[in-house]
């Protein structure tokens, strides 16, 4: 079980103007006590998002110059492989297809999807396709131009989904795994000014979860294929806030527990973490916990792999806070002092071999 396994945690953060050049920090995870000990710092500029390949051998990061690849060593340390340009403004999110053949990046600033070939050793190759989202959304605030915030590939590796926070929609593309090219085939329309921010597929790929930043909630869709076309049917809508008017409250994180039993989200403004129990048969969510995280703007939050502790990355208060958690009992209790980290963005747990 997870209690006996050894893990490290990778934490990405901004660096510019913060007196730091280390955009990724690596921590040894104390599973029993629910704490981190710093192990290594990696020099990288403005690591806004990180992800690990499905084969667990490579870590990828967004950086100012594009994307960087790191080989994951047996002790969890990182060894630089290479970097590549995404031929656009700095990205905000990355992901891989299910076979680790392609790296996909999302551009918040320029509304762009970039697809790059991955080499057998995990290093990043050439760009295979680029796509700019077009159009005008609501003319209020930032929601008037495309902002591609998140990219996911369906578990059957057939479709690429791009959440466009500015256009209040999720664009669905076919992914040609031979050529690395995409073609738009569908659009999931979200409510006006709801701002889809993050997405997750269930472990079996039958359900899609969309976190809505401005609407401050989560929508659940059932995914099926009919006559060779994808269909996404909404089956549930939940609010991450108890306030009748959630202006000033925004949803941020959306991460599954390692066993896919729980889905964790968070809110800026109220600065809460929300934990949902997942019904793996129906895909439906039941709220178990909605409690404060003792920090400002929990940009990301994650359960430890044993589901007994939780860490919150508090972007505006430059901290990580730790909690003992019992989702079934609905309890979340502070667990030791915060750990300072400048402008943290994203956390990924990684299980060590052997």
Steps between C-alpha positions, in 0.01 A plus 500: 500500500592869464607509866808286431589648162747785467402820323643834401297812424584748225385858555514758221508876559560838341846654532506837323543797734490269803873469563499131408626305201365163616160447337470134603559362848513130581394373842528164671152407621455379857180302449459403865520856632359676196796734450763595239879538524677691223732278295603690185446833324490529122601816318215586263318826425133543588391136513128562470403136457662155516393149403643149504484262203276196526806272511623704803844555345486867401383826656400789273471864596376822348768770506541847350690363200244225428516154655772298674542125549668331797591135549374375838781319684433200732511722812259751345767757412477666159757500219456754219428345159422788266280803433287600204316807378121499474517780243273733696449676830578321829272201560295433812430124480639184346403139458590189306293268286435158659796337319758772581549568127402867514530793737205743493517854633230759571554874452299723730646824363472427127219241495722242334531121502844365409577132439858373507638156418662311788807286438547149639733629775236751614671801347288752307505504120352723231158669491246286313200737517398844625151639543385846607153524651303783345195706586365749748336399824325732744635851479543526877835472675736241358225287348516651156785313331603134490698376801589131469542398864510118503549208260401138552504194274215250538607168654437321168758741346255612229414856599678808626291735717602863546329707771469859382446715809450816294243354261305293759532178308700181462614435143517132404749384234584166346864414564679322216757296690700430182547860389447695822235714327166604649162580343205662678194274521290632790456778755374468857327830574521612863289774659586860410776633727547161666869475389599131471843478665597137563384158384547140612386168356392218729737204520293297250457804274118492504455829685640849455523750788525870418593759763339839428703790638249786492188290552690349794391142449548167328305344216499126430456361149452148375721425199390259230569446134209472256555415134865598533420838657562607860208597722523676835175504697480706820380289794579717806574860603643586843603822673834536678356784709208524739457870422192588297711761318848367429647824361852527639523122537672297228560128462855390430631147559359172370701189590407138554633299792742233385229231522238722326269470803503874575510816291661807658418859403568839659375857507681831499323776692344264752833310502340162557584148393210283384516120495245294307441125519479346153245234414706303250193333349286808435774765493302715744665703777404541867651788698680378815712797611496877443742665742765779513864432411671774711646681200415733212396363158543122516602470135551126533415247771553126516439202723806298595493158327360332815206750521588574865668838451457799271729778378385840372717723278413856600607717210442844652634425850814320370440187704407135509268400785449143622200322648391168643186405314220247533270552200237256626480669841521844336798614709799712396746592778818710468811283508815687601641832379474629144796465263598822321513483119475801269193512274434124481298384200470124481585177687553146375572193714728234355544145630859380509597163354573213737 
